[in-house]
């Protein structure tokens, strides 16, 4: 009898492990791989049914945050809905290690060299351009948290290919001296005042050794580097959301503050509030980013 009970319990344990594995594979699903910088990398690609191979098509690269994954980024941002509506291709690249992350800072030539992730995104664009009719003047990047920091890295290293970027709750650890783009890149920024992970006012996250800049100061510095006037225009407020737009720029900078907002994607699928804070419905960050992207194709292409 005891042996039967143990066998039964063992069977339940195996089923539980298999169920957990199946669950992980579902939430972490990808549908493409590429070898880049000696590493096998993966991504989740969405091509709308309306895709016409005879027409140049915009590409939106949307990048998950630390401890997240491509399907999660797809779920919370709802970029696929806009891809269906406007006919662009969306791709969700995957970071490395466990939990997944992007290498924003690290020693050159090491396994943590940020250039490995930059090379991956560059190789991914090359692969998609070979497989689809991608419009080279309309390749955009955006991301959440660590993925927002990665989007900023792309604006520094690939300003000749990335037309514009967007960041949400961005973790900006890259030193300004390491950002030397060949041209200034239009940027839209969203950040919540009650972000528990990347503090709006700057400082250290209580769980890491990273020091984050104050987000308003970071946006003002970016605007200065982009040649903007130092005094921005205020945008019409909407509920908990206020915004400023820097003018006279070589490349536009728009910054939205979400009062009470957490480490979340405004207008997107809420992340558990006990972990990330409040998700404001007062602005649709995805749609706002797409409108911003539409207005900023890459010059000269």
KOLDO-501388 format. One record per residue (C-alpha): residue number from 0; residue in three letters; chain; x, y, z. Coordinates in steps of 0.1 Angstrom, whole numbers, plus 5000, padded with zeros to 4 digits. Layout:
N
<site k="NUM" r="Ala" c="A" px="X" py="Y" pz="Z"/>
...
% end
This chain:
301
<site k="0" r="Unk" c="A" px="5000" py="5000" pz="5000"/>
<site k="1" r="Unk" c="A" px="5028" py="5024" pz="5009"/>
<site k="2" r="Unk" c="A" px="5046" py="5017" pz="4977"/>
<site k="3" r="Unk" c="A" px="5014" py="5024" pz="4957"/>
<site k="4" r="Unk" c="A" px="5009" py="5057" pz="4976"/>
<site k="5" r="Unk" c="A" px="5045" py="5067" pz="4969"/>
<site k="6" r="Unk" c="A" px="5042" py="5058" pz="4933"/>
<site k="7" r="Unk" c="A" px="5010" py="5078" pz="4930"/>
<site k="8" r="Unk" c="A" px="5027" py="5109" pz="4947"/>
<site k="9" r="Unk" c="A" px="5057" py="5105" pz="4924"/>
<site k="10" r="Unk" c="A" px="5033" py="5105" pz="4894"/>
<site k="11" r="Unk" c="A" px="5017" py="5137" pz="4907"/>
<site k="12" r="Unk" c="A" px="5051" py="5153" pz="4911"/>
<site k="13" r="Unk" c="A" px="5060" py="5144" pz="4875"/>
<site k="14" r="Unk" c="A" px="5028" py="5158" pz="4862"/>
<site k="15" r="Unk" c="A" px="5033" py="5190" pz="4882"/>
<site k="16" r="Unk" c="A" px="5068" py="5194" pz="4868"/>
<site k="17" r="Unk" c="A" px="5056" py="5188" pz="4833"/>
<site k="18" r="Unk" c="A" px="5027" py="5212" pz="4838"/>
<site k="19" r="Unk" c="A" px="5051" py="5238" pz="4851"/>
<site k="20" r="Unk" c="A" px="5074" py="5233" pz="4821"/>
<site k="21" r="Unk" c="A" px="5045" py="5235" pz="4797"/>
<site k="22" r="Unk" c="A" px="5034" py="5268" pz="4814"/>
<site k="23" r="Unk" c="A" px="5069" py="5282" pz="4811"/>
<site k="24" r="Unk" c="A" px="5072" py="5273" pz="4775"/>
<site k="25" r="Unk" c="A" px="5038" py="5290" pz="4768"/>
<site k="26" r="Unk" c="A" px="5046" py="5322" pz="4785"/>
<site k="27" r="Unk" c="A" px="5081" py="5323" pz="4773"/>
<site k="28" r="Unk" c="A" px="5073" py="5313" pz="4737"/>
<site k="29" r="Unk" c="A" px="5093" py="5325" pz="4708"/>
<site k="30" r="Unk" c="A" px="5091" py="5317" pz="4671"/>
<site k="31" r="Unk" c="A" px="5125" py="5327" pz="4658"/>
<site k="32" r="Unk" c="A" px="5162" py="5322" pz="4666"/>
<site k="33" r="Unk" c="A" px="5194" py="5336" pz="4654"/>
<site k="34" r="Unk" c="A" px="5231" py="5331" pz="4663"/>
<site k="35" r="Unk" c="A" px="5247" py="5364" pz="4671"/>
<site k="36" r="Unk" c="A" px="5281" py="5371" pz="4687"/>
<site k="37" r="Unk" c="A" px="5284" py="5334" pz="4693"/>
<site k="38" r="Unk" c="A" px="5252" py="5331" pz="4712"/>
<site k="39" r="Unk" c="A" px="5219" py="5315" pz="4702"/>
<site k="40" r="Unk" c="A" px="5193" py="5342" pz="4706"/>
<site k="41" r="Unk" c="A" px="5155" py="5341" pz="4703"/>
<site k="42" r="Unk" c="A" px="5126" py="5365" pz="4695"/>
<site k="43" r="Unk" c="A" px="5089" py="5366" pz="4691"/>
<site k="44" r="Unk" c="A" px="5077" py="5379" pz="4657"/>
<site k="45" r="Unk" c="A" px="5043" py="5392" pz="4648"/>
<site k="46" r="Unk" c="A" px="5034" py="5398" pz="4611"/>
<site k="47" r="Unk" c="A" px="4998" py="5411" pz="4606"/>
<site k="48" r="Unk" c="A" px="4976" py="5393" pz="4581"/>
<site k="49" r="Unk" c="A" px="4975" py="5426" pz="4560"/>
<site k="50" r="Unk" c="A" px="5013" py="5424" pz="4554"/>
<site k="51" r="Unk" c="A" px="5019" py="5431" pz="4517"/>
<site k="52" r="Unk" c="A" px="5054" py="5420" pz="4506"/>
<site k="53" r="Unk" c="A" px="5053" py="5445" pz="4477"/>
<site k="54" r="Unk" c="A" px="5051" py="5475" pz="4501"/>
<site k="55" r="Unk" c="A" px="5079" py="5487" pz="4525"/>
<site k="56" r="Unk" c="A" px="5066" py="5480" pz="4560"/>
<site k="57" r="Unk" c="A" px="5076" py="5497" pz="4593"/>
<site k="58" r="Unk" c="A" px="5093" py="5476" pz="4620"/>
<site k="59" r="Unk" c="A" px="5087" py="5481" pz="4657"/>
<site k="60" r="Unk" c="A" px="5112" py="5465" pz="4680"/>
<site k="61" r="Unk" c="A" px="5097" py="5463" pz="4715"/>
<site k="62" r="Unk" c="A" px="5120" py="5452" pz="4744"/>
<site k="63" r="Unk" c="A" px="5110" py="5435" pz="4776"/>
<site k="64" r="Unk" c="A" px="5123" py="5445" pz="4811"/>
<site k="65" r="Unk" c="A" px="5144" py="5427" pz="4836"/>
<site k="66" r="Unk" c="A" px="5129" py="5393" pz="4847"/>
<site k="67" r="Unk" c="A" px="5103" py="5395" pz="4819"/>
<site k="68" r="Unk" c="A" px="5101" py="5379" pz="4785"/>
<site k="69" r="Unk" c="A" px="5090" py="5386" pz="4749"/>
<site k="70" r="Unk" c="A" px="5054" py="5372" pz="4753"/>
<site k="71" r="Unk" c="A" px="5050" py="5392" pz="4785"/>
<site k="72" r="Unk" c="A" px="5060" py="5424" pz="4767"/>
<site k="73" r="Unk" c="A" px="5036" py="5415" pz="4739"/>
<site k="74" r="Unk" c="A" px="5008" py="5410" pz="4764"/>
<site k="75" r="Unk" c="A" px="5012" py="5441" pz="4785"/>
<site k="76" r="Unk" c="A" px="5018" py="5466" pz="4756"/>
<site k="77" r="Unk" c="A" px="4993" py="5453" pz="4730"/>
<site k="78" r="Unk" c="A" px="5015" py="5463" pz="4702"/>
<site k="79" r="Unk" c="A" px="5000" py="5435" pz="4681"/>
<site k="80" r="Unk" c="A" px="4966" py="5453" pz="4681"/>
<site k="81" r="Unk" c="A" px="4982" py="5483" pz="4665"/>
<site k="82" r="Unk" c="A" px="5002" py="5462" pz="4641"/>
<site k="83" r="Unk" c="A" px="4968" py="5448" pz="4629"/>
<site k="84" r="Unk" c="A" px="4954" py="5483" pz="4627"/>
<site k="85" r="Unk" c="A" px="4983" py="5500" pz="4609"/>
<site k="86" r="Unk" c="A" px="5000" py="5472" pz="4591"/>
<site k="87" r="Unk" c="A" px="5035" py="5472" pz="4607"/>
<site k="88" r="Unk" c="A" px="5056" py="5443" pz="4619"/>
<site k="89" r="Unk" c="A" px="5064" py="5439" pz="4656"/>
<site k="90" r="Unk" c="A" px="5092" py="5419" pz="4670"/>
<site k="91" r="Unk" c="A" px="5099" py="5411" pz="4707"/>
<site k="92" r="Unk" c="A" px="5136" py="5401" pz="4712"/>
<site k="93" r="Unk" c="A" px="5146" py="5380" pz="4742"/>
<site k="94" r="Unk" c="A" px="5174" py="5389" pz="4766"/>
<site k="95" r="Unk" c="A" px="5198" py="5365" pz="4782"/>
<site k="96" r="Unk" c="A" px="5204" py="5346" pz="4814"/>
<site k="97" r="Unk" c="A" px="5179" py="5339" pz="4841"/>
<site k="98" r="Unk" c="A" px="5160" py="5359" pz="4849"/>
<site k="99" r="Unk" c="A" px="5161" py="5375" pz="4815"/>
<site k="100" r="Unk" c="A" px="5179" py="5408" pz="4812"/>
<site k="101" r="Unk" c="A" px="5197" py="5432" pz="4788"/>
<site k="102" r="Unk" c="A" px="5234" py="5441" pz="4792"/>
<site k="103" r="Unk" c="A" px="5234" py="5479" pz="4795"/>
<site k="104" r="Unk" c="A" px="5267" py="5482" pz="4813"/>
<site k="105" r="Unk" c="A" px="5296" py="5458" pz="4814"/>
<site k="106" r="Unk" c="A" px="5333" py="5454" pz="4807"/>
<site k="107" r="Unk" c="A" px="5342" py="5455" pz="4770"/>
<site k="108" r="Unk" c="A" px="5350" py="5421" pz="4756"/>
<site k="109" r="Unk" c="A" px="5334" py="5403" pz="4786"/>
<site k="110" r="Unk" c="A" px="5303" py="5381" pz="4786"/>
<site k="111" r="Unk" c="A" px="5285" py="5412" pz="4799"/>
<site k="112" r="Unk" c="A" px="5296" py="5435" pz="4772"/>
<site k="113" r="Unk" c="A" px="5266" py="5456" pz="4761"/>
<site k="114" r="Unk" c="A" px="5278" py="5453" pz="4725"/>
<site k="115" r="Unk" c="A" px="5267" py="5417" pz="4725"/>
<site k="116" r="Unk" c="A" px="5231" py="5428" pz="4728"/>
<site k="117" r="Unk" c="A" px="5235" py="5457" pz="4704"/>
<site k="118" r="Unk" c="A" px="5249" py="5432" pz="4679"/>
<site k="119" r="Unk" c="A" px="5220" py="5409" pz="4684"/>
<site k="120" r="Unk" c="A" px="5195" py="5436" pz="4676"/>
<site k="121" r="Unk" c="A" px="5215" py="5447" pz="4646"/>
<site k="122" r="Unk" c="A" px="5217" py="5411" pz="4633"/>
<site k="123" r="Unk" c="A" px="5180" py="5407" pz="4640"/>
<site k="124" r="Unk" c="A" px="5171" py="5437" pz="4619"/>
<site k="125" r="Unk" c="A" px="5194" py="5423" pz="4591"/>
<site k="126" r="Unk" c="A" px="5175" py="5389" pz="4593"/>
<site k="127" r="Unk" c="A" px="5141" py="5405" pz="4591"/>
<site k="128" r="Unk" c="A" px="5151" py="5428" pz="4563"/>
<site k="129" r="Unk" c="A" px="5162" py="5397" pz="4544"/>
<site k="130" r="Unk" c="A" px="5129" py="5380" pz="4550"/>
<site k="131" r="Unk" c="A" px="5104" py="5409" pz="4548"/>
<site k="132" r="Unk" c="A" px="5101" py="5442" pz="4529"/>
<site k="133" r="Unk" c="A" px="5111" py="5464" pz="4559"/>
<site k="134" r="Unk" c="A" px="5111" py="5501" pz="4553"/>
<site k="135" r="Unk" c="A" px="5146" py="5513" pz="4564"/>
<site k="136" r="Unk" c="A" px="5133" py="5547" pz="4572"/>
<site k="137" r="Unk" c="A" px="5108" py="5534" pz="4597"/>
<site k="138" r="Unk" c="A" px="5125" py="5511" pz="4622"/>
<site k="139" r="Unk" c="A" px="5117" py="5520" pz="4658"/>
<site k="140" r="Unk" c="A" px="5126" py="5507" pz="4692"/>
<site k="141" r="Unk" c="A" px="5109" py="5509" pz="4726"/>
<site k="142" r="Unk" c="A" px="5110" py="5491" pz="4759"/>
<site k="143" r="Unk" c="A" px="5101" py="5488" pz="4795"/>
<site k="144" r="Unk" c="A" px="5125" py="5493" pz="4824"/>
<site k="145" r="Unk" c="A" px="5157" py="5475" pz="4815"/>
<site k="146" r="Unk" c="A" px="5143" py="5473" pz="4780"/>
<site k="147" r="Unk" c="A" px="5139" py="5511" pz="4780"/>
<site k="148" r="Unk" c="A" px="5176" py="5513" pz="4789"/>
<site k="149" r="Unk" c="A" px="5183" py="5490" pz="4760"/>
<site k="150" r="Unk" c="A" px="5163" py="5512" pz="4736"/>
<site k="151" r="Unk" c="A" px="5184" py="5542" pz="4747"/>
<site k="152" r="Unk" c="A" px="5215" py="5521" pz="4740"/>
<site k="153" r="Unk" c="A" px="5202" py="5515" pz="4705"/>
<site k="154" r="Unk" c="A" px="5197" py="5552" pz="4700"/>
<site k="155" r="Unk" c="A" px="5234" py="5557" pz="4709"/>
<site k="156" r="Unk" c="A" px="5248" py="5529" pz="4688"/>
<site k="157" r="Unk" c="A" px="5224" py="5526" pz="4659"/>
<site k="158" r="Unk" c="A" px="5212" py="5561" pz="4652"/>
<site k="159" r="Unk" c="A" px="5218" py="5554" pz="4615"/>
<site k="160" r="Unk" c="A" px="5191" py="5527" pz="4615"/>
<site k="161" r="Unk" c="A" px="5168" py="5534" pz="4644"/>
<site k="162" r="Unk" c="A" px="5145" py="5563" pz="4635"/>
<site k="163" r="Unk" c="A" px="5131" py="5570" pz="4669"/>
<site k="164" r="Unk" c="A" px="5127" py="5554" pz="4703"/>
<site k="165" r="Unk" c="A" px="5104" py="5553" pz="4733"/>
<site k="166" r="Unk" c="A" px="5110" py="5543" pz="4769"/>
<site k="167" r="Unk" c="A" px="5086" py="5534" pz="4797"/>
<site k="168" r="Unk" c="A" px="5099" py="5532" pz="4833"/>
<site k="169" r="Unk" c="A" px="5133" py="5533" pz="4817"/>
<site k="170" r="Unk" c="A" px="5164" py="5521" pz="4837"/>
<site k="171" r="Unk" c="A" px="5191" py="5544" pz="4824"/>
<site k="172" r="Unk" c="A" px="5225" py="5531" pz="4835"/>
<site k="173" r="Unk" c="A" px="5245" py="5539" pz="4804"/>
<site k="174" r="Unk" c="A" px="5269" py="5568" pz="4811"/>
<site k="175" r="Unk" c="A" px="5263" py="5598" pz="4789"/>
<site k="176" r="Unk" c="A" px="5299" py="5598" pz="4778"/>
<site k="177" r="Unk" c="A" px="5293" py="5563" pz="4763"/>
<site k="178" r="Unk" c="A" px="5265" py="5576" pz="4741"/>
<site k="179" r="Unk" c="A" px="5279" py="5592" pz="4710"/>
<site k="180" r="Unk" c="A" px="5253" py="5588" pz="4682"/>
<site k="181" r="Unk" c="A" px="5260" py="5599" pz="4647"/>
<site k="182" r="Unk" c="A" px="5227" py="5619" pz="4649"/>
<site k="183" r="Unk" c="A" px="5203" py="5629" pz="4677"/>
<site k="184" r="Unk" c="A" px="5174" py="5605" pz="4679"/>
<site k="185" r="Unk" c="A" px="5138" py="5615" pz="4686"/>
<site k="186" r="Unk" c="A" px="5127" py="5601" pz="4720"/>
<site k="187" r="Unk" c="A" px="5094" py="5598" pz="4740"/>
<site k="188" r="Unk" c="A" px="5097" py="5590" pz="4777"/>
<site k="189" r="Unk" c="A" px="5071" py="5578" pz="4802"/>
<site k="190" r="Unk" c="A" px="5077" py="5575" pz="4839"/>
<site k="191" r="Unk" c="A" px="5056" py="5571" pz="4871"/>
<site k="192" r="Unk" c="A" px="5062" py="5592" pz="4902"/>
<site k="193" r="Unk" c="A" px="5057" py="5562" pz="4924"/>
<site k="194" r="Unk" c="A" px="5078" py="5537" pz="4905"/>
<site k="195" r="Unk" c="A" px="5091" py="5513" pz="4932"/>
<site k="196" r="Unk" c="A" px="5119" py="5499" pz="4910"/>
<site k="197" r="Unk" c="A" px="5134" py="5528" pz="4891"/>
<site k="198" r="Unk" c="A" px="5128" py="5558" pz="4913"/>
<site k="199" r="Unk" c="A" px="5114" py="5589" pz="4895"/>
<site k="200" r="Unk" c="A" px="5135" py="5611" pz="4917"/>
<site k="201" r="Unk" c="A" px="5166" py="5590" pz="4911"/>
<site k="202" r="Unk" c="A" px="5188" py="5572" pz="4936"/>
<site k="203" r="Unk" c="A" px="5195" py="5536" pz="4944"/>
<site k="204" r="Unk" c="A" px="5170" py="5508" pz="4940"/>
<site k="205" r="Unk" c="A" px="5168" py="5490" pz="4974"/>
<site k="206" r="Unk" c="A" px="5173" py="5456" pz="4958"/>
<site k="207" r="Unk" c="A" px="5204" py="5465" pz="4936"/>
<site k="208" r="Unk" c="A" px="5236" py="5485" pz="4936"/>
<site k="209" r="Unk" c="A" px="5225" py="5505" pz="4906"/>
<site k="210" r="Unk" c="A" px="5222" py="5543" pz="4909"/>
<site k="211" r="Unk" c="A" px="5195" py="5558" pz="4887"/>
<site k="212" r="Unk" c="A" px="5193" py="5594" pz="4876"/>
<site k="213" r="Unk" c="A" px="5164" py="5616" pz="4884"/>
<site k="214" r="Unk" c="A" px="5141" py="5610" pz="4853"/>
<site k="215" r="Unk" c="A" px="5132" py="5647" pz="4848"/>
<site k="216" r="Unk" c="A" px="5169" py="5656" pz="4849"/>
<site k="217" r="Unk" c="A" px="5177" py="5628" pz="4825"/>
<site k="218" r="Unk" c="A" px="5151" py="5639" pz="4800"/>
<site k="219" r="Unk" c="A" px="5163" py="5675" pz="4803"/>
<site k="220" r="Unk" c="A" px="5199" py="5664" pz="4796"/>
<site k="221" r="Unk" c="A" px="5188" py="5644" pz="4766"/>
<site k="222" r="Unk" c="A" px="5169" py="5674" pz="4753"/>
<site k="223" r="Unk" c="A" px="5200" py="5695" pz="4757"/>
<site k="224" r="Unk" c="A" px="5221" py="5670" pz="4738"/>
<site k="225" r="Unk" c="A" px="5194" py="5670" pz="4711"/>
<site k="226" r="Unk" c="A" px="5198" py="5708" pz="4707"/>
<site k="227" r="Unk" c="A" px="5164" py="5717" pz="4722"/>
<site k="228" r="Unk" c="A" px="5154" py="5749" pz="4739"/>
<site k="229" r="Unk" c="A" px="5158" py="5745" pz="4777"/>
<site k="230" r="Unk" c="A" px="5122" py="5756" pz="4785"/>
<site k="231" r="Unk" c="A" px="5097" py="5730" pz="4773"/>
<site k="232" r="Unk" c="A" px="5061" py="5735" pz="4764"/>
<site k="233" r="Unk" c="A" px="5035" py="5720" pz="4786"/>
<site k="234" r="Unk" c="A" px="5011" py="5695" pz="4770"/>
<site k="235" r="Unk" c="A" px="4974" py="5692" pz="4779"/>
<site k="236" r="Unk" c="A" px="4970" py="5672" pz="4811"/>
<site k="237" r="Unk" c="A" px="4948" py="5640" pz="4811"/>
<site k="238" r="Unk" c="A" px="4939" py="5628" pz="4845"/>
<site k="239" r="Unk" c="A" px="4971" py="5617" pz="4863"/>
<site k="240" r="Unk" c="A" px="4992" py="5623" pz="4832"/>
<site k="241" r="Unk" c="A" px="5011" py="5655" pz="4824"/>
<site k="242" r="Unk" c="A" px="5036" py="5660" pz="4797"/>
<site k="243" r="Unk" c="A" px="5062" py="5684" pz="4783"/>
<site k="244" r="Unk" c="A" px="5076" py="5688" pz="4748"/>
<site k="245" r="Unk" c="A" px="5110" py="5703" pz="4741"/>
<site k="246" r="Unk" c="A" px="5110" py="5725" pz="4711"/>
<site k="247" r="Unk" c="A" px="5136" py="5738" pz="4687"/>
<site k="248" r="Unk" c="A" px="5153" py="5704" pz="4687"/>
<site k="249" r="Unk" c="A" px="5175" py="5687" pz="4662"/>
<site k="250" r="Unk" c="A" px="5155" py="5656" pz="4674"/>
<site k="251" r="Unk" c="A" px="5123" py="5660" pz="4694"/>
<site k="252" r="Unk" c="A" px="5120" py="5649" pz="4730"/>
<site k="253" r="Unk" c="A" px="5086" py="5644" pz="4748"/>
<site k="254" r="Unk" c="A" px="5084" py="5635" pz="4784"/>
<site k="255" r="Unk" c="A" px="5052" py="5622" pz="4802"/>
<site k="256" r="Unk" c="A" px="5049" py="5621" pz="4840"/>
<site k="257" r="Unk" c="A" px="5023" py="5597" pz="4854"/>
<site k="258" r="Unk" c="A" px="5014" py="5610" pz="4889"/>
<site k="259" r="Unk" c="A" px="5011" py="5580" pz="4912"/>
<site k="260" r="Unk" c="A" px="5021" py="5556" pz="4884"/>
<site k="261" r="Unk" c="A" px="5043" py="5526" pz="4891"/>
<site k="262" r="Unk" c="A" px="5068" py="5505" pz="4872"/>
<site k="263" r="Unk" c="A" px="5041" py="5498" pz="4846"/>
<site k="264" r="Unk" c="A" px="5030" py="5504" pz="4810"/>
<site k="265" r="Unk" c="A" px="5004" py="5532" pz="4810"/>
<site k="266" r="Unk" c="A" px="4972" py="5521" pz="4793"/>
<site k="267" r="Unk" c="A" px="4985" py="5485" pz="4789"/>
<site k="268" r="Unk" c="A" px="4977" py="5453" pz="4807"/>
<site k="269" r="Unk" c="A" px="4983" py="5459" pz="4844"/>
<site k="270" r="Unk" c="A" px="5012" py="5442" pz="4862"/>
<site k="271" r="Unk" c="A" px="5003" py="5430" pz="4897"/>
<site k="272" r="Unk" c="A" px="5001" py="5462" pz="4917"/>
<site k="273" r="Unk" c="A" px="5018" py="5448" pz="4948"/>
<site k="274" r="Unk" c="A" px="5049" py="5442" pz="4927"/>
<site k="275" r="Unk" c="A" px="5050" py="5471" pz="4903"/>
<site k="276" r="Unk" c="A" px="5026" py="5497" pz="4915"/>
<site k="277" r="Unk" c="A" px="4996" py="5514" pz="4898"/>
<site k="278" r="Unk" c="A" px="4989" py="5512" pz="4860"/>
<site k="279" r="Unk" c="A" px="4973" py="5544" pz="4848"/>
<site k="280" r="Unk" c="A" px="4946" py="5542" pz="4822"/>
<site k="281" r="Unk" c="A" px="4948" py="5579" pz="4815"/>
<site k="282" r="Unk" c="A" px="4972" py="5575" pz="4785"/>
<site k="283" r="Unk" c="A" px="4978" py="5547" pz="4760"/>
<site k="284" r="Unk" c="A" px="5016" py="5546" pz="4759"/>
<site k="285" r="Unk" c="A" px="5016" py="5522" pz="4729"/>
<site k="286" r="Unk" c="A" px="4993" py="5544" pz="4708"/>
<site k="287" r="Unk" c="A" px="5012" py="5576" pz="4718"/>
<site k="288" r="Unk" c="A" px="5045" py="5560" pz="4709"/>
<site k="289" r="Unk" c="A" px="5031" py="5549" pz="4675"/>
<site k="290" r="Unk" c="A" px="5019" py="5584" pz="4668"/>
<site k="291" r="Unk" c="A" px="5053" py="5597" pz="4677"/>
<site k="292" r="Unk" c="A" px="5070" py="5572" pz="4655"/>
<site k="293" r="Unk" c="A" px="5048" py="5580" pz="4626"/>
<site k="294" r="Unk" c="A" px="5059" py="5616" pz="4628"/>
<site k="295" r="Unk" c="A" px="5096" py="5607" pz="4629"/>
<site k="296" r="Unk" c="A" px="5109" py="5586" pz="4600"/>
<site k="297" r="Unk" c="A" px="5147" py="5583" pz="4596"/>
<site k="298" r="Unk" c="A" px="5159" py="5613" pz="4575"/>
<site k="299" r="Unk" c="A" px="5175" py="5606" pz="4542"/>
<site k="300" r="Unk" c="A" px="5160" py="5572" pz="4537"/>
% end
